[in-house]
Amino acid sequence: MISQPSRHCAVELHALPPRIGQVRRIVSAQLRHWRLDPLVDRAALGVTELLTNVHRHAGPDKHCTVEIELLLDRLTVSVRDHDPRLPVVRDAESYATCGRGLALVAAISECWGVRPWGENSGKVVWFALSAPRPDPAEPADAALYGGTTPGPLAAAAPDGALPGLAAGPSAPARSAFVG
């Protein structure tokens, strides 16, 4: 039986510049471990932008949690902080040195969004990237990720459908909710 490594990783930190670079390297290393090298640059850029927003805007408490999760063929990167104010996408002036972070996250991702977290205690900003299909040239005993593995829901849904969802392909989301 093939042992399937965890496809979820979380890091807690204070969003200070040296820690942001460290988390970017952790995310990059984890994606390489999962054999998702094509996503490394976009995921590292996106998490850097979200952590920079925490550093710049999240009041005195810069404590946050970064989570990356690979589920089926989608990688989701999220940053949860304790500031209840939801970010707003702005049109930055051409000479501005800031204000483009969320627009950049939107440009590099398949979809992204913001949701409140807890009772007036914070928010989660996330983005998703399509994960490449496993390489058919991989050895048969290599761990495969994405839609080719039964995953933890296989026993709960023997027909292959996810509980609560209709079977069949679905279109990727292209919009985001921003408070």
N, C-alpha and C positions, 0 to 999 in steps of 0.2 A: 504494500500500500504506500502511495506517495504521501509524504508529510507535507501539508500545505502551510507555509509560513503565514503569520498574521498579515492581514491587508489593511491594518489600521495602525496609525502611529499618532501619538499626541505628545506635545512638548509645552510645558508651562514656563513662562519667562516674564521678565520686566522688559518692555520694548525700548531698550536703550541701544544706541548704534552698535556697540560691539556684539551685543546679543543677537541683533537682527542678522548680522553677517554669519554668526554661528548657526542660527536656525536655518538660514538659507543653505548652508553647507550640509546640515542634517537632512533637510528635505531632499536635496540633490542626491546624497548618498543612499537614502531610503529608496528613491525612485530607481536608481541604478541597481540596487539589490533586487527590486521587483522586476528588473529588466524592462524598465520604461524609459530608457535613455532618450527617446525622441521628445519626451515631455519635460525633461529636466530644465531646460532654459526658460520655457514659459511658466512652469510652476515656481521656479526660483524667483523670477521677475515678479510674478503676481503676489507671492507671499511677502516679498520685500516691500512692495507697494502697500499692502494691507498693514504690515507691521509699522511702516513709516507713518501711516495715518494714526495708528494707536499712539505712537511716540509724539506726534505733533498735536493731536486733538483730544486724547483721553484723560484730560485733567491730571491731577497729581498722581493718581493710581494708574500706573502704566502696566499693571499685571494683566497678562492675557494668556490664552491657550491657543496653540496652533494644532490643528488636526488635519491629517491627510488620510483619505480612505479610498480604497479601490474596490468598487462594487460592480460586478459584471464588466462592462467595457467603459466605465466612467470613473475618472479620478476626481475627487472633490477635495479642495483645499479650503479650510475655514479658519477664521481667526475670531475668537470670542474675547470680548473685553468687558469691563465693568461700567462703561460710559453709556447711558441709555440714549444719548442723542444719535439719531440715525444719520449717516452721511448722505450728502447730496452731490450728484454729478454736476460739475460746473463747466462753463465754457471759459477756459483760461485765455487771457490775452496772450498774444504771440510773444511778448517780452517777459511774461510772468515766469518766475522760477519755481512755482508750485501750483497745484490745482488740477493736475492732469492724471493723478493716480487711478481714480476709479474709471476714467475713460480708457486708460491703458489696460486695466484689468478687463474691461468689457471687450477691448480689441483683441486680446490674446486668448480669450476663453470662449467656450461654446455657449455658456450662459453664466450668470452670476446673480447675486441678490443679497438682501439684507433682511434680517428678521430680529425682532426683539427677543431678548433672552431673560428669563426670570420675570419677576414683577418689578418693573421699572429699575432693574439692576444691571442692565447691559444689553448687548446686541451681539449677533453673529453676522459677519460679512464673509461670504463664500464665493467661490468660483469653481466651475467644472471644466474638465478637459476630456475629450474622447481618448480613450486608451487604445493603442494599436492592438490588433489581433496578434496572438502568439505566432512566432515564426514556425512554419511547418517543418523547417529543417532542424528544429531543436530535437535533441535525443528524446526517445519515448519516455524515459524516466525523469525528464525535467518537469519541475512544477509548472503548471500552466495557470494563467490568471485570466480573469474576465469571464465572458459567457461560456467558455469551454469547461469550466469546473462546476460541479454540482453545488458547492457552497453550503453554508449552514442551513439554508431553507429547503434543501432537497427532501429531507424527511417530512417536512410540514406540507410540501406541495409535490406529491408524487407525479403529477401530470406535467411538471415542468413550469407551470405558471406560478408567479409570485402571489402569495396570499393578498387578496384585496385588489388585484390588478387583472385586467383582461389579458389573455394570452395574445401574442402577436407583436409585430414591430410597432414602435411609436416614434414619432418625430421628436428630435431634440428640441428642448426649450430654447428660445432665442430672446426672451425678454427677461427683465428683472423687476422686482418690486423694490422701490426705494422710498422710504418714509417720506 
